[in-house]
Amino acid sequence: MSQSVKKNYLYNMTYQLLTLVLPLVTTPYVSRVLGAQNIGIYSYTLSISAFFILFGSLGIAMYGQREIAFVRDNREKRSSTFWEIVILRAITMLLAIVIFDIVFVNGNNDYRIYYRILLLEMAGNVVDISWFFQGLEDFRKTVMRNMAVKLASVTCIFLFVRDSSDLPVYFLIYVFSILLGNLSLWLYLPKFIYGPRHGKLHVFRHFKPTLALFIPQIAIQVYTILDRTMIGAIIADKSEVGYYDQAQKIVKMLLTVVTSIGTVLMPRIAHTFASGDMEKVHEYMRKSFRAVFFFAFPLIFGILSVADAFVPVFFGAGYDKVKLLMPVISPIVFLIGMSNVTGIQYLLPTMRQKEYTISVLAGSGVNFCMNALLIPHFGALGASIGTVIAETSVTSIQIFFTRRDFPWPRIIRSMGPYLLAALVMFAGCLTFRHFVPAGWGSVIGQALVGALIYGSVLMLMKDPCVNMLLDAVKKRIRKRKV
C-alpha cells in the first residue's frame, strides 16, 4: 500500500470516526438529559429526512467521486465535470426539498417543528462537495475543516441542551454543523477548478449513470434507514427506536475502522483500472481483505465481551435492552467490511454496477421481509436480526459474483490466524471480567488486555499486518531521533 493511500486511509478513518465519535462523546450526556423517548423521536424523524436526501442526491456522491477520479489529471475536464454534477445535484435536491416541505413540514403530524428544522439539513446536502475531494484523493481538507465545525457543535450541545425540552435545540445544532461543514469546503475550490463555463456544460449527461448508482443506494438505505422508520411506524413506544439507534451507533463507529479503507481505495482503484493495470487492482484488493480480517474479528469479540459493562456506564439507566442489541448486531462489522471490499472497492470502480445492484437489491428485499416478520413481535431486536441476515445475503451474493476474480478458498483460509487470535483474546477478556467489577474499569481493562493478547498472538504468528504496523512505528521513532 503506497504512502498516499496509507495517509488517505488515516485521514478518512479520522473523518469517519469523527462523525461518529463526537456524537458518542455527547451520548452519555444527551441520553440522560433527553431520555430514550426523545432519542427515539430524533432518530425516527431523521430517518424520514434521510430518505428525501437519498432521493434528492440520487447516486451523485459515489458517482461524482468516481468521475473526478477518472479526470483528476485534467483541470479542464475536472472543472466541467464538477460543475455539471453540482448543478444536477442542486436541481434534484431542491425538488426533494419542495416535496418534503409539502408532505411533512406543512403536513398533519406531531413532529412538524423537527421537520422544519431538518430543512436546513437538506440545504446542507445541496452544497455537499466532499465527493470532489475524495475523488482527488485529498482527504486532509475534508477532515481538518469539518473537525473544527464538529468540535464546535459538541461544545454547543453541552452548553445549550440542558433538559428534555431542549430537543429542538439539539436538532438545530445537528443541522447547522452539517450546513457549515459543507459550506466550508467551498473555500478550497479555486485552487482546483475553473469557474463554470455555461456553453460547455452538459448537466444531464450525468443523469442516467447517477440513476444507475441510485438504485443500489435505495436498496442500501432500506436496511440502514428503513429499520428505524419501520420500528417507529410499527411500535408505538419510540424508545424502541432509541435502543436500536444507540446500539447501531456504537457498532457503526467500530465498523468505520474497517470500511474507511474502501472510501480511500475506490478512487485509487478506479484510476488504476482506467489505466489498465489489473495486477495492481488485485494487489490492492488482497491487502484490503487482510485489513478487514485484522480489524473485524477483535472488534466483534470485543463487543461480545464488554457490552454488559459498557451500556450502563455509557448510556445510563433505562437502556438495558442495548446490552442485547449490540452483540446481535456485531457480525455486521465483518459482513459489511467484506461487502465493502467486493462491492465498493471492486465492482463499482471496475464498472460492474449491475452485479453490485443485484446484491444490494436482494439484501434490501431480505431486510424488508425480515423486518415485517420480526419487528411486530420483537421490536428493535427483530430489526437487529433482520439487518444481520440482510448483510449476510449481500456479502454472499457478491462473493458469488467475484468467484472467478479472487481465489476465495485461499482468502477464507487466511482468516484463520485472525479468528484464532480473536478467540484467544475473547477468552482472556472473559477471564478478566471475573476479577474486576462492572464499570469503566472493566470496560477499559478488557480493551487493553484484549488488544495486548490479540497483538501478541499475531506477533507469534508473524502476521504481516502486525509487522507493517511495527515497521511504521519504528520509522516514526527513527524520524524523531533524527
Secondary structure, 3 states (H helix, E strand, C coil): CCHHHHHHHHHHHHHHHHHHHHHHHHHHHHHHHHHHHHHHHHHHHHHHHHHHHHHHHCCHHHHHHHHHHHHCCCHHHHHHHHHHHHHHHHHHHHHHHHHHHHHHHCCCCCCHHHHHHHHHHHHHHHCCCHHHHHHCCCHHHHHHHHHHHHHHHHHHHHHHCCCHHHHHHHHHHHHHHHHHHHHHHHHHHHHCCCCCCHHHCCHHHHHHHHHHHHHHHHHHHHCCCHHHHHHHHHCCCCHHHHHHHHHHHHHHHHHHHHHHHHHHHHHHHHHHHHCCCHHHHHHHHHHHHHHHHHHHHHHHHHHHHHHHHHHHHHHCCCCCHHHHHHHHHCCHHHHHHHHHHHHHHHHCCCCCHHHHHHHHHHHHHHHHHHHHHHHHHHCHHHHHHHHHHHHHHHHHHHHHHCCCCCCHHHHHHCCHHHHHHHHHHHHHHHHHHHHCCCCHHHHHHHHHHHHHHHHHHHHHCCCHHHHHHHHHHHHHHHHHHC
